[in-house]
Amino acid sequence: MRGIYPIGLALWLVGASTAAGCNLVWFAFGGERLPCAGHFACPKGTWCVDSTCLRCSGDQDCPSGMSCATEIGQCLAGPLRPLVAAGDSHTCAVTQSSPLKCWGANNQGQLGLGSTREYGGAPGEMGAALPAVELPSGWAVQLLAAGRAHTCVNALDATGAQRLACWGSNGSGQLGIGDVLTRGDALDEMAAGLKPVGLHQRQVAQLVAGKDTNCILTGDGEIDCWGDNGVGQLGLGDTLSRGDDPDELGVRLQFVDLAGIAKRIAHRGDHGCAVIVDGRVKCWGGNASGQLGLDDTRGRGDEPGEMGILLPPVDLGFFAEANEVVVGSDFSCALLPNGDVRCWGANDRGQLGLGDTAARSGPGGDQGVPVDLDQSAAIKVVVAGDRHACALFSNGGVRCWGDNAFGQLGLGDTGNRGDGPDEMGDHLPPISLGSGRTASAIAAGAFHTCALLDDGALKCWGRNDSGQLGLGDTDNRGDGPDEMGDRLPAIAL
């Protein structure tokens, strides 16, 4: 079969679980290959194809409903989604045709290349010239997050075990390795030298990065956060950073107490939010602009007695529930099951999408007003940058509002949207992604935005001072006419 190759030598009789947990086997004797038997298992990392245990090299080698993690040659349950993450001035992506690559600013080693050389801001730096991130051999990235100047992944290694690691800036211990030394900016710090985050073994369901903080949502609904904690953004009842000294992580790291099981989390700037399984939203950390949604500006999580049952939920309205929550630098938004998007916090650039610049210290309960967005298609995803937000619709359209100083709204100008009347709803056009093109995923950095397209291409627009758009120059895109649509090149990976 095309794209697959046999494993092992003769005289093997092996039984072991694959990463997908299926029971298949390969018997070989004197070079003879016998049929797979469903009540046994192939050797770790192999798959039963055409009566032989083989490694996959593409989705075509896997059974229906499974996808090939090409880095480890394993068929895994469900589709492997392409991933994109945008930090303040760098961007990272995994696509169907490319391993993990990062570009843009690299002053802290956030590109994971063992140097501080930037990529993406000059001709000849992308495509084949852009090295892949130096991960340990056999790692297949499953989750990806980018902070201010650091990057984190959750990956499967060659044995199918989860591995969590970060690199880049580490001044607050956000790399989770017990010191404040930057990693990824020098030789021997990546690949085999990459240190894993010092958490006890947990099944990771979601990974998010704040400015200098990271959080994971575990498979059992608990939240672990580490890194900067200057205003209580770790939700631990104090302002002590975690991860910057030995013996602060692992079993010693307390989980964020929300008095409930979490199903989604978000973090950025100096605050975090979570959706509890019953649909309630709880937020903690800094609150100078009312971003915690508690109708005041008092922070939570920086002192004892502020978390757990003492942390009130955001008032989204009587019996209102949230499916998703996202946070910007100092604002927050929730996506409700009926498709409404409710935002609160700072609003100096119209990032709440309410047609003015007045801050809101809560969504207003039953009297609150949702963001006025196009109603012709359902909203699938909402993302937030520092002061702008974007929605991905079920028809693949993308609309953004808020700060537009660098063209991050993708509308061919630098005028904010949502800070005045008649700028939202039907007045807010979808972003032109190219002839016939739609988006399948979106990500927002501090001042730039990216979309994975239906054809697998990746496009980014907005600020580009460090080459974070990956276009071989440092010119912003989306801030002038004729820069979007077919005129916006796809990133060469």
Beta strands, then each sheet from edge to edge (+ up, - down):
strand 1: 5-6
strand 2: 12-13
strand 3: 27-29
strand 4: 32-34
strand 5: 47-49
strand 6: 52-55
strand 7: 66-69
strand 8: 74-77
strand 9: 83-86
strand 10: 90-95
strand 11: 98-104
strand 12: 140-146
strand 13: 150-156
strand 14: 162-168
strand 15: 204-209
strand 16: 213-218
strand 17: 223-227
strand 18: 262-268
strand 19: 271-276
strand 20: 281-285
strand 21: 324-327
strand 22: 331-335
strand 23: 341-345
strand 24: 379-384
strand 25: 388-393
strand 26: 398-402
strand 27: 439-444
strand 28: 448-453
strand 29: 458-462
sheet 1: 1+ 6- 5+
sheet 2: 2+ 3- 4+
sheet 3: 7+ 8-
sheet 4: 9+ 10- 11+
sheet 5: 12+ 13- 14+
sheet 6: 15+ 16- 17+
sheet 7: 18+ 19- 20+
sheet 8: 21+ 22- 23+
sheet 9: 24+ 25- 26+
sheet 10: 27+ 28- 29+
end
